[in-house]
Amino acid sequence: MLVSARLLLAIAASQLPLSMAIAASPPRPASTAPASSCKADASGCPAWMPSQAQMRNTIADYFCELADQGRIQPRVKQLDRAESSPLNCGALGEAPGSNFVCGGEMRFIGKGSEIDSITFSPTLRYEEDGRIAFYVGDDEEGEQVWRVPAPRSTSTTCAMR
């Protein structure tokens, strides 16, 4: 059963490096998020996995950068804040530094309580410098391309006003 669960996680990650679907949902308070970003499963949740706080910040950085680039367009009139829901993450291998996948929802929240949500499940990894990178596809030579997002504080879309 453990092998089949890990296989399903690997298949989902390979099929959906970044699955994005727009749907509205009510915000959930950040204070209910557990410290770990993954479920307490010895093979899917090794000690080296990032925390909820680290992953939620990285996800928000990534989606704010996509908004800055015009690759996504939040459908709120006046953006108040951008935040990630609590996440469910799992390692795709047991070795430290293995790729991992996280699923959740990115929320763009407007001043008038408007919410635009994007569900996601990107494949991620730690870079040598300890930052988290997103798998964005393969290049012309078939090599994997990974991207570390710019900090949200530099975002023209999401920087706190």
Disulfide bonds with the S-S distance in Angstrom:
Cys38-Cys45 2.19
Cys64-Cys158 2.04
Cys89-Cys102 1.98
